């Protein structure tokens, strides 16, 4: 259920606010890359400085900041999307789906998943590659062709 609520909240936010999704989507992908290459080492470094801090929780916090926090802040500060109609809605759906894919594993280890969450997670993992390609392509189109909601 937690995954369904997370996905629904993201979809509602992205469709209602109608901001540019391109830069935040690319920031999410960059956050994953930074975390995979640097996150575990930095979490260990922080745990040495803070006695009694769990490395696992520090890793979750870093992952959340890099993959969810910064992209959502960028999204909320972005201008209105230059994309319109079905393309903007499709881009929002893909962004919400990919963000949900990215947080499904950490959420599964924090919360107990029910059958619905496992089904959503399984479906999203099956379309992960396609969603990433479509999302990155739409993000590039959004970034390169539109600036502050106006076509060049």
VENSULKA-V22059 format. One record per pair of residues at least 12 apart in sequence whose C-alpha atoms are under 10 Angstrom apart, sorted by the first residue. I is the first residue (numbers start at 0). GAP is how many residues later the second one is. D is the distance in Angstrom with one decimal. If there is no record, write none. Layout:
[[I/GAP/D] [I/GAP/D]]
This chain:
[[0/110/9.9] [0/111/9.3] [0/112/7.0] [0/113/6.3] [0/114/8.1] [0/115/6.0] [0/116/5.4] [0/117/9.0] [0/119/9.3] [1/102/9.5] [1/105/8.1] [1/106/9.1] [1/109/7.8] [1/110/8.7] [1/111/7.3] [1/112/8.4] [1/114/8.9] [1/115/6.7] [2/97/7.3] [2/98/9.4] [2/100/8.9] [2/101/7.0] [2/104/7.9] [2/105/8.8] [2/108/9.7] [2/110/8.1] [2/111/9.3] [2/113/8.2] [2/114/5.3] [2/115/8.5] [2/116/9.8] [2/117/7.2] [2/118/7.7] [3/96/9.1] [3/112/7.5] [3/113/6.5] [3/114/10.0] [3/115/9.9] [3/116/7.2] [3/117/9.3] [4/112/9.5] [5/90/8.9] [5/91/9.9] [5/93/9.5] [5/94/7.1] [5/97/9.4] [5/98/9.5] [5/101/10.0] [6/86/9.2] [6/89/6.3] [6/90/6.9] [6/91/9.7] [6/92/8.4] [6/93/6.1] [6/94/9.4] [6/113/9.4] [7/85/9.9] [7/88/8.4] [7/89/9.7] [7/92/9.8] [8/87/8.9] [9/62/9.8] [9/82/8.7] [9/83/8.6] [9/85/8.6] [9/86/5.5] [9/87/8.6] [9/89/8.6] [9/90/8.5] [10/78/9.2] [10/81/6.8] [10/82/6.2] [10/83/9.3] [10/84/8.6] [10/85/5.8] [10/86/8.5] [11/80/9.3] [11/81/9.6] [11/84/9.4] [12/63/9.6] [12/79/9.1] [12/83/9.2] [13/58/9.9] [13/61/8.7] [13/62/9.5] [13/74/9.4] [13/75/8.3] [13/77/9.2] [13/78/5.6] [13/79/7.9] [13/81/8.4] [13/82/7.6] [14/73/8.2] [14/74/6.4] [14/75/9.5] [14/76/9.5] [14/77/6.3] [14/78/8.1] [14/81/9.9] [15/73/9.9] [15/76/9.9] [16/58/9.3] [16/59/8.2] [16/63/8.3] [16/64/9.5] [17/57/9.5] [17/58/9.6] [17/60/9.6] [17/61/8.7] [17/62/6.0] [17/63/6.1] [17/64/9.4] [17/65/9.3] [17/66/9.3] [17/70/7.9] [17/71/8.7] [17/74/8.4] [18/55/9.7] [18/56/6.5] [18/57/7.1] [18/58/8.3] [18/59/5.9] [18/60/5.6] [18/61/4.2] [18/62/4.8] [18/63/8.6] [18/64/9.5] [18/69/9.3] [18/73/9.3] [18/129/9.4] [18/130/8.7] [19/54/9.2] [19/55/6.7] [19/56/8.9] [19/57/9.2] [19/58/5.8] [19/59/5.9] [19/60/5.4] [19/61/3.9] [19/62/7.0] [19/63/8.0] [19/68/8.8] [19/71/9.6] [19/72/9.2] [19/119/8.8] [19/122/7.2] [19/123/8.3] [19/126/9.0] [19/127/9.1] [19/128/8.1] [19/129/7.7] [20/50/9.2] [20/51/9.6] [20/53/8.9] [20/54/6.3] [20/55/9.6] [20/57/8.0] [20/58/9.4] [20/59/9.1] [20/60/7.1] [20/61/9.7] [20/62/9.4] [20/67/8.6] [20/70/7.3] [20/71/7.0] [20/73/10.0] [20/74/7.4] [20/114/9.4] [20/117/8.8] [20/118/6.6] [20/119/9.8] [20/121/7.4] [20/122/8.6] [21/52/9.9] [21/53/8.7] [21/56/9.4] [21/59/8.6] [21/69/8.6] [21/70/9.7] [21/73/9.1] [21/113/8.5] [21/114/7.9] [21/115/9.1] [21/116/7.0] [21/117/3.7] [21/118/6.3] [21/119/7.7] [21/120/5.3] [21/121/5.4] [21/122/9.0] [21/124/9.7] [22/48/8.0] [22/51/7.4] [22/52/7.6] [22/55/8.2] [22/113/9.9] [22/116/6.8] [22/117/8.3] [22/119/8.2] [22/120/6.6] [23/43/9.7] [23/44/9.4] [23/46/7.9] [23/47/4.5] [23/48/6.8] [23/49/8.2] [23/50/5.6] [23/51/5.4] [23/52/9.1] [23/53/9.8] [23/54/8.4] [23/71/8.9] [23/115/8.5] [24/42/9.6] [24/46/6.8] [24/47/9.2] [24/49/9.3] [24/50/8.6] [24/66/9.6] [24/67/9.7] [24/69/9.5] [24/70/6.5] [24/71/9.5] [24/73/8.9] [24/74/8.6] [24/107/9.7] [24/110/7.4] [24/111/7.2] [24/113/9.3] [24/114/6.4] [24/115/9.4] [25/45/8.2] [25/69/10.0] [25/109/8.9] [25/110/6.9] [25/113/6.9] [25/114/8.3] [25/117/9.6] [26/39/8.4] [26/40/7.7] [26/41/9.3] [26/43/7.4] [26/44/5.6] [26/45/9.3] [26/47/8.2] [26/48/9.7] [27/37/10.0] [27/38/7.2] [27/39/4.9] [27/40/6.8] [27/41/9.0] [27/42/7.7] [27/43/5.5] [27/44/8.8] [27/46/9.9] [27/67/9.4] [27/70/9.2] [27/71/7.7] [27/74/9.0] [28/37/9.4] [28/38/7.4] [28/42/9.2] [28/69/9.5] [28/70/9.4] [28/73/9.4] [28/103/9.1] [28/107/8.7] [29/36/8.3] [29/37/8.0] [29/41/9.6] [30/31/9.6] [30/32/7.8] [30/33/9.3] [30/34/8.4] [30/35/4.6] [30/36/4.8] [30/37/8.3] [30/38/9.6] [30/39/8.2] [30/40/8.3] [31/31/7.6] [31/32/9.9] [31/34/7.0] [31/35/5.8] [31/36/9.6] [31/70/8.2] [32/33/9.4] [32/34/9.2] [33/29/9.3] [33/32/7.8] [33/33/9.2] [34/24/8.8] [34/27/7.5] [34/28/6.3] [34/29/9.8] [34/30/9.7] [34/31/7.0] [34/32/8.1] [35/27/9.1] [38/19/9.2] [38/20/6.6] [38/21/9.5] [38/22/9.9] [38/23/6.7] [38/24/7.4] [38/27/9.3] [39/15/8.4] [39/16/9.0] [39/18/8.9] [39/19/6.5] [39/20/10.0] [39/22/9.0] [39/23/9.7] [40/14/9.9] [40/18/9.4] [41/13/9.6] [41/16/9.0] [41/17/8.4] [41/20/8.7] [42/12/5.9] [42/13/8.0] [42/14/8.8] [42/15/5.6] [42/16/5.6] [42/17/9.2] [42/18/9.1] [42/19/7.6] [43/12/9.2] [43/14/8.3] [43/15/8.6] [45/12/7.7] [45/13/9.7] [46/12/9.8] [56/53/9.6] [58/47/9.6] [59/43/9.7] [59/46/6.8] [59/47/9.3] [59/49/9.9] [59/50/9.4] [62/39/9.5] [62/40/8.7] [62/43/8.7] [63/38/9.7] [63/39/8.0] [63/42/9.0] [66/32/7.9] [66/35/7.6] [66/36/8.2] [67/31/7.3] [67/32/9.6] [67/34/8.7] [67/35/8.1] [70/28/9.6] [77/70/8.0] [77/71/9.7] [78/68/8.3] [78/69/5.2] [78/70/6.5] [78/71/9.9] [79/66/9.9] [79/67/9.1] [79/68/6.2] [79/69/5.1] [79/70/8.9] [80/61/7.6] [80/62/9.5] [80/65/7.8] [80/66/8.4] [80/67/7.1] [80/68/5.0] [80/69/8.4] [81/59/9.8] [81/60/6.9] [81/61/9.1] [81/63/8.2] [81/64/5.3] [81/65/7.1] [81/66/7.0] [81/67/3.9] [81/68/5.7] [81/69/6.7] [82/55/9.4] [82/58/8.9] [82/59/6.7] [82/62/9.1] [82/63/7.7] [82/66/7.6] [82/67/9.1] [82/68/9.0] [83/65/9.6] [86/51/8.4] [87/50/9.0] [87/54/9.2] [89/44/9.4] [89/45/9.0] [89/48/9.0] [90/40/9.8] [90/43/8.2] [90/44/6.5] [90/45/9.4] [90/46/9.6] [90/47/6.4] [90/48/7.8] [90/51/9.2] [91/43/8.9] [91/46/9.8] [92/38/9.5] [92/42/9.2] [93/34/9.9] [93/36/9.6] [93/37/6.0] [93/38/8.0] [93/39/9.8] [93/40/7.5] [93/41/5.8] [93/42/9.4] [93/44/9.2] [94/36/8.3] [94/37/8.7] [94/39/9.5] [94/40/6.4] [94/41/9.2] [94/43/9.6] [94/44/9.1] [95/39/9.8] [96/23/9.9] [96/24/9.9] [96/27/7.0] [96/28/9.8] [96/30/9.3] [96/31/8.6] [96/34/7.5] [96/35/9.3] [96/38/9.5] [97/26/7.9] [97/27/9.3] [97/29/9.3] [97/30/7.1] [97/31/9.5] [97/32/10.0] [97/33/6.5] [97/34/6.8] [97/37/7.9] [99/20/9.5] [99/21/8.4] [99/24/8.1] [99/25/9.9] [100/19/9.3] [100/20/7.0] [100/21/9.4] [100/22/9.6] [100/23/6.2] [100/24/6.7] [100/26/9.5] [100/27/7.3] [100/30/9.7] [101/22/9.9] [101/23/9.6] [101/26/9.5] [102/18/9.9] [103/13/8.8] [103/14/9.4] [103/16/9.4] [103/17/6.6] [103/18/9.9] [103/20/9.4] [103/21/9.4] [104/16/8.7] [107/13/9.5]]
